[in-house]
């Protein structure tokens, strides 16, 4: 196995986002600090690191000064690589010390959906029951709190947006009612509409805890999309038609889910996440959405990739290699600081061979993505936690053989 370190200072919040390019290469979006980057891995395993092209003078290219506030890059999604020019969608949030926020998603030179203004939510993530009437326009206040750009690997021109919107309405007596809305829109913010909403209740102390929608992921499934998003302590999963309208209704799966992976197994989709199981440990859960019968199950199934039932398993990713072999990568041990493992599984997602440790000794992996190569091998792209704090990005070529 050949290992390469690409640099330190990986932004753990941004994570790793994979997009398959039209030529079969895999592009992984991430950030060193607040600088978006893309690592491209071709089908033979050769990797190249690129900066994301930013247009001077745009909000994306002009982060807050340290004395003014800070920037949070939420996701970097590669779009295209043309020579040395790399295009990517960068979803980010600027938080200013004076209470202002700028939230933007979509193109780096032209945001498709955004919010710019003073938030009514305090540092404790609570909003007042009686807000200042000056913030309301036409009776409503709408604040984009979070957003992500989704790229359809099957339709290169089809990019769309998912956002979490805080909506407030003030009555004549000054009492404000709040709700969070899950909104979707096409590129340029066109055809924006709400697909789910939750009413936010005031506590006995007279404030409102703001709960929104976080880290959405989606994948194309024939003439529809599978969308999964975290809402409070549960995972919401729904099927959308090609107009991004909900088919039927969302289903909620309790358990405080972590990051969600959606992998393809032939025409089917495999959704995997991890949930707490007590004493700081986590367990994996999965569901298969069949192409021929795209129905959401009443409950997710437990996924066991380690033969020690007491061990913690988290942040799994499913991938099917060029030779048809199915693999899972996962973090074994403490989430964010465990051992990166890969293990072969069969069509029922049952372990079908020996597990391999990608990291060894005191190495502690946070997040990983597997890239399938033309010869049946894999490249692991992952971040490793450093003793002094922070993360570094590595790639490792894996010559994978299934050993029973």
Secondary structure, DSSP 8 states (H G I E B T S, - for coil): -EEEEEEE-B-TTT--EEEE-TTS-EEEEEEETTEEEEEEE-TTS-EEEEE----TTSSTT----TTTEEEEEEEEEEEEEETTEEEEEEEEEEEETTSEEEEEEEBSSSEEEEEEEE-SB-TTSEEESS--GGG-BTTEEEEEEEEEEEE-TTSTT-EEEEEEEEEEEE-TTS-EEEEEEEEEEEGGGTT-EEEEEEEE-B-TTSEEE---EEEEEEEEETTEEEEEEEETTEEEEEEEETTS-BSS--EEEES-----EEEEETTEEEEEEEEEEETTEEEEEEEEE-SSS----SS-EEE--SS-TTS-EEEEEEEE-TTS-EEEEEEESSTTSBEEEEEEE-TTS-EEEEEEESS-TT--EEEEEEEE-TTS-EEEEEEEE-TTSSEEEEEEEE------
